[in-house]
Amino acid sequence: MKTVEGFTLRTLAKEYIITAEKVTNINFNKLISLNESAAYLWESVQGKEFDADTLADLLVERYEVDRETAFKDSEAIILKWKEAGIVTD
């Protein structure tokens, strides 16, 4: 899996959002807003190959979370990112 080119993480006030660099990529019906941990994951894997194990490792490394919970959360974020069209297999 890989992040789709043309999307950039930005900070707006205290919120994290994914923005499209090209107008053709923008779907104004879907605002892509991330919490701090999701933003950390995005920054860590942008432009790299990754999977749920990769994200789980990053979560365990940075936060006080057990591996099983981190893996489930990683699968959930990947599903949301796929639905938003910001990652590909």
Secondary structure, DSSP 8 states (H G I E B T S, - for coil): -EE-TTEEEEEETTEEEEEESSGGG--TT--EEE-HHHHHHHHHHTTS---HHHHHHHHHHHSS--HHHHHHHHHHHHHHHHHHTSEE-
